[in-house]
Amino acid sequence: MNKSELIDALSKKEDLTEKQAADIVGLMFKSFSNQLKSGGRIEIRGFGSFVVRDYDAYTGRNPKTGGTIQVAPKRLPFFKVGKELKERVNAGR
């Protein structure tokens, strides 16, 4: 499912206009992004949690040239799946 499919499903399920559904989805994504930017955590019970992990700088290799490059430290979002979602996915096998 992509963002436009989510908006379409929300508008049909809750009898909203496409604009209203897009505003709701946009607000959710913006709130999630702002929370992660500020170093916070997002936890959705039964689904999973999002946190930001810090990675140190390291020496990498350019696959095209084979030369070494210095990779800067970075922060990346990380998703940890919740127990209930894991069980629902495995029940569908």
Secondary structure, 3 states (H helix, E strand, C coil): CCHHHHHHHHHHHCCCCHHHHHHHHHHHHHHHHHHHHCCCCEEECCCEEEEEEEECCEEEECCCCCCEEEECCEEEEEEEECHHHHHHHHHCC
